[in-house]
């Protein structure tokens, strides 16, 4: 193999400067340093966005530089938009800009916009650098904090965010390959110390570190704030929680303030790193935080006291012994984390400029100026809750003056503003404004006036003032420099790669591989490079997302420059400088693994090949190498590992192909929202076991899944064939997501009442009078079966449920378009059975009263169901004064092929006493049943009675006064109810005295062979054998089940959009079994 003579480096450095110019540049930096700098996000460690430097009266456009359009980590959640824009800083005559696209930091000449040097990291750089003493420091999603020379860009030192003895662990985070411990606690420097945070998943560990700015020597590390006991969270509950540093960190006095994603910021002792009292809060949390003296403005709506860490308008502290310990509707105005809004003043938030206790802001085209020094809290007047008078607090700052601009009242957005000298620079939409403030600084009550306005091509997203210039970053990724010098501006355009103009020597190889494997999208990993031609051709000729790994930084940086800033390719390409032989790819990530240089792998151990093969995605992931008998022997031996059962090794056209066929051994599917057609809510997947680590996370245009909380209305997620299938209720769009990478595979629009089941051979969708069978790989219809409901065409038809088992499709139909649960969303009046292969209608059956969706189970060629009065009808009968001592429920068994009734039994039970038809109450009070194939028993119930019937005869087997909401988690020998108690299926006997879990939130638990999954405030899983509870801590699951154990993973699409509770993260994610993560989780939470 031929390699360049450039030595291997781990700093990924590329310089555009000639060495002869370094001395001259150093002198220039020293001279320009006398001008005002903007050395960090919003200028200083309090993030004030205020500078004493006065800019020229008249500003002219000097230059522009176009960068690739920014792509934030969390595009769907505004409270996590800490990286929605490029955030440059300036030191002397140099601007430094980090990129979330290609992981670089570039230095630009502030006078011309020319690039001076570019330094690459191995992951996105999502937060602003900090500059000091001719050095620039920045964090990366690759898990490292870097410090480089400001003049040359050469690496001075770097520090790992996590302890180095943990090794390098990677997974997909926000559609990029990132460290388990990305640096998203944006660095801040004060008194010669740089502070930063690493890790966003408390279950993997979170670290906040202080290092010497000159040397990178670690001063202290807080590594125990990933697990904190008794943290006040939403609904005034106390919950185990943990920090999730995301946002630009701040310093105020002896405090280090750590933004904590969507929740409230944390306070650490700046000298020791010790965590002060922490409140996650109920609402108002945000990753964007600024401070003034003793308060922090958090996002748009929050104000936190830096004295005690609580929101400033809480009444909990003053309430003393009267303060509620948890949820209390009678004391809802006394919660430690306020539930009611308390800050009503416009433009006094994280966007504000702070200068000597004065806050300047602009909102809806009007400037607002407040005196924070005289701000006070008081009681809100004339407030009631549930008919009771309450007195939540409010916080108000003194209004000094307001100024209407020409854009007032036009609903134009304002994202950023700053103060430079006696002028305020802001924007309304695309309109840039300069506001002249009163010169008499000692009298800030004097109103300002508009100095000038200017319209830009795009809306500003960030601004800074330095080096006698105003710099404006717009939302499209363009930097605009304004200065005193008139004249024609220079424009540095983004040039897209020309690498696609022609084929290259690797073109035939790529064509051969695609033809042999029938793979052309997903993730392709190129492990070992010679010149990068294979990477180029994969990007040109396929739709793969390509990850390149090699230890030659020259080759890697060439590819990064070629593709990293290309607006078409930046999202499809990533390069990592690392020894290919030791790089630890995440499991299951790769649809295709190839190499330009097999010698670079140096995999001479069976265990190394086993690890590489385990990175192949199940259901067809393929490793392709040049044919080599020795390598084939090693791979064939590695493929004998039980975990790699199904790996097929073959040769073709002088190439060696290793294909991972079928599902993971020991995994299972989750085909219905109830787990299976029998309503077991039980996963037979044996691979999902404690401890779990995050495999991927994120939601965006082409990855993940997100939908609004639905409180039980929407269909729950399903997993089969390596695909997560979920319904976006708001748009009636069915989406398929790669369970192993989060990549969006396809989407398809459905009707408003569609229900579906996901099987390996097809996605079965019932919608009005049809049943579609969709190709699981593409989402395109394979078959369309008519459903004859026996009614005229103008009669409205909705599908309440659909089950698939054996050779039948069972469709449950109601004759209305009502979607409210309280009005019968879960009811049906007709069952229709179709042949699964031909679509032939086999039979239909009308209900005497109605069928409840929770009381239909299909298994072993039988349909079990309950025909009973609906809660809505019972309520109507009560209102009419009818006697209701008992109501009948008829339980039936039907032959699934013929529709013939096999048996029936009638029960007479007291009617449900529902004061409201809430979905949680219906789970307990209405009829329900499940079927155990192993025991041939129907387990059914209503209200506080649970009983078992023989599946063949309908005869009673046992009956118990078992309380606790259904659904049951029905395993082969035992079942667990929603109170967390375990019972024997055959006898109904209680097997454990203490509950395995406690609910927190409006979800229900599901389970599997090894674990239970639920919302206990945050998303949680419980080890059934050890009874150990694992709180995920930083996020919640849906208001109905969104945690699915299938295909070897815990799959968790985001079902919580619209929830305002202060969980640090809101995202889809998947987890896999990783034994070594047990030591990272934290079993002894920090007490506070």
Phi, psi and omega in degrees: 000136177264131176233156178291161182281354179296129181295153178292137180223148176260002183269351179050048185263136172225127183244141176260003181266143168281143184300332181292343183266352186298316180297317178298317180297322179297319178296320179296320179296319179296320180292313184289341182296344177290335174286162181294135176262173170225079198275358179202176180303127181058027164084322185217179186286348172269354180060049187280337185061029181235136178227143178281349183290132179267129178271161177304150181302314182248132182243135179243147177293124181264314181197163171228151173225123180270127174248165177301143181305131183295146177233103182291157179297321186236076187295338186266356185233103185300329182290349177248023182273050177287343182234029181289346182224156163295141183232083181290160169231166182225134171229115184063232181258024180237134173255141180237127186230124174271152183238126173279355181271303185248005176074020182257164164237126180247150173252129179242147172284121184293341183275333186233342185082002180292142175283132180259317174201166180218130180242129181257141168250180181266010180204171178303141172258104193260346182234160187295143172292173168235146182237143181194143172045049179060027177231156180230132185236139182203154179252158182226156174293354175282359174096007183240149168257126184249148171229124182235160175290131184293331183278310188260340185081007181283142181295132176260316175196164171213151184228133177286140177290326179253159176306133185294339181288352175283343182079176180268121177237135184234149170208174179275119178236116182056043175068018174230151176284119185224166176290155169302337185233067181294147178274096178240002165274093190303134187295148173223143182240137177204133176055041177076014180234136175255131178246141178203165180233146181225140180094133178238354179251105182304330181291344176260351183106140179227139185225131171245130187231150171242128181229153175295129184295326184282325190243340186081005179295133182286125178270311174207160176225127169265108181242014182242011181265014175275347179221107184233128181278151171053052174268135180284120182241203182298156179060019178066020178281155169261132189212146170295129183220187179194158180286152177218077190297114174214118182131169181282121181287161186225161175232132174218107183062234180270008183255140166254122181259125185248106173302142192234050179064231183279357182257187180285151180290158177257157179243128176241150173290122187293337182273328186243339184085003181290138180283130170277175181308131187238132175240118177290325175088170182265305182223181170077001179290158182193153179279349183255116190225139170229159182230152171217114179051258188251013178228158172238131172269121188246113179059214182273335193233356187253146173224122183245137173281126179283352178286317184233357177082000179266159174296141192292340182260018177284148176251004184295317183297313182291337182290338177059233182294343180276354182292134180290141180280337180209212179294135176207110181293335180280344179236034187295338178275002180249013181297149179293325171253108187304139176268333184266147175302144181226350179244113187247359184276135182287147171058033172235084188202199185298340180279344189294151169272134178244126179215110178054044176082002178256131179253125178250132179213166177219130181213133181051039174081004181241133178278134177235133180235129185234151173260104181286342183292336181249014180297148182212162174253152178208181180266141173284145185257152172056045177251138176228155175216123184053039178081002182252138176291132178230163182224067175296154181277163172224158180237131182224135171256150181291129176281122178270312175193161174231158180217120176278138178253174177300350184251010180297137176076008183262008176057039176269144185283146171233121183252326189214149173202166180207166175239127176232112183064238181256021178234145174256131178245127185212185178209151167238110187060231180274002186265117179274136182233145169245124181250118178279121180269163177299135182293329182286089185298335181286353179230076183289358179286343180289130183288157177267183180216158181281123179273315178194163173227157180207140180260131182257162180294334181216167183285134177297146176236345176200153177216152173208154180236122182194156173056037180061028182222153173253126180248129181236124174261131179256164189297340179276001177095016180260135175262128178248129178250126178244133179215187186282335188282120175283163179137177181287127180285158174263143181236121179257101185276151175282123182258119177288151183300142175259014184294343182273000186296334184208162174287163178229178184302344180266001185300315182293323178299313180297318179299317180296315181296317179297318180295320183287323186261341186058030176250136176211005174214174187105214179249124173250128180248123177258109186254103183100120184238157167243312178218356177088003181298325180293321176299312181301316183288325176297321177291325183285316193258354181226181176252018180295146158278125189249128174245124180250135181231124175198158181265004177266105184292336179294313179295314182300314182293328176298316178293321179299318179293327182289321189241336191298326181257008178285122184297338179273330192248346185305323181280348182255358186229138173212142181232141182235127172273110182192152175297118182302331184288337184243358181291133186259094176291149174295153176294148168069009188282327198263122166286328181214134171238126179223173178213150170271344185209097184296334179294334181293338181289321178051039182266092183256006179244144178301322182296326179292319178292324177300316179297317180295316180295329179289347175280350177287139178291136172301166180066035169123359177302137190228135170260129182234124181224163171296142184297130181210117184302319182295316180294321179300321179297315180296316181294318180299323178291318179297324183291351177280354176300136180306326181291340182252017176303132183104353176285123182256129180248125179211166176239149178199128177052048177064022176238147178256125182242128176240110187246132179267103187268146171068190182283170175293135178302127180094356179271173179210169179259166173234093196273338181233166177295340177266012181093309177207180183289345181271000180063050180273335185052033186229128178264134177266016178284123183266355183272338183275101183212161183286147357273157180249144175236156184285128178267317176205159175204160176124152176224132179200192182301323186238017179205155178075186180209136177217141176208160181292150173304141188236357179050041174093352184286312186283162178287144185273158186292155179226156181222127177202143176064028180078013182237135171269123182248122183217150184254123173274102189295320185301325181248004183052045182246123176272129183236145176244127183236138176297117183297336187264343181227347183081004182289134177290125183264313177196165174218150182213133179286135178237174175284172187288345182243019187293142170230155187211164172224143187248115179241160179301331183268351181174158174259116185264120186239119173264127184212107182057247187255021180224160170233118178265144170245110183267144173295121183295338181278330187237340185081001180277146182295132171266320182217152173231117181253129175286147175243109182275111182261359176071023179234159179299156186295338181271359177281126180295140181229133174230148176266121179272332182197159176213134177231146176231126178205134181059238183252017180236154169244125179250123181246125177259128190237144169234155186255063173197174178247019181286130180249356180284133179299322181292348180245021172101023180302329183267007181260157172214157181240356180216136172249135178233129179251132178240151171288130187295330183271313187261339184083001179300133178285120186271318180190166172219156182213126178268147179277146172289321177243282174192159172257132176269131180306325181286357182237039174230127176223142181233127178188154174052042177063026177226152174244124177251135184205165178238128175254115188207169175294140177278153176303328179294318180291321177300318178298320179294318179297321178297316181295334178274358177082016181286148179289132184225056177295325179203152175233153185268146172230121181260119180261129185232153169240129185238137172293124189290338180271322186256340185081004181289135177288125180269321175193166173210155175218144184246130177245149177239112184236156173301143180291155179297135179259070182266122175280337175213146181274060179278144187298330180289321178292323180298328180301324183268314193277335183271168178297144176207158173202159173221164182232133176258109179294323183295321184259354186051047180234140167269124173255119187222172180183176176195137182054237185256021178246136175231137183214164179235138176238147175293129185292337182272329187240339185082001181287144180297141177248314174201161176214135185222151173277066184269117178267168180114131185302144162281168011281149172282147170263101194257103178266184183298323185244334186226162169227153180238129179266182186281003169267357178087012180262148184253135182230156175278130182297316186291333186236342185078008182287139177288130183254341178223138182279329181256148183286145178284339183204166173232129179288152170209097185120171189265052179241179171231157182274147169232174184203188181201199183297324188246329191227157168249148183230132183198175170257113172246070195070286172272167174298139190214148168228153185232130175284119185295322183285311184272345183066014178285135179263131178245102176276128179285337164078319190258004179200165178248161172268188185286173174284351167224169191305129173226017180247116187232123176265108182195157180053034176081005185228158160270113180261136184216083174293154183283110178247025188236015178299136183099345176284129182262359180299147193279049173281136188304327184232148173227107189198162164279152178198168173221150181231153179226161181288122178223099187306321185292344180286350179302322181287344183269337190296318182093103182261352179236084185302147177296131179269140178224000000 
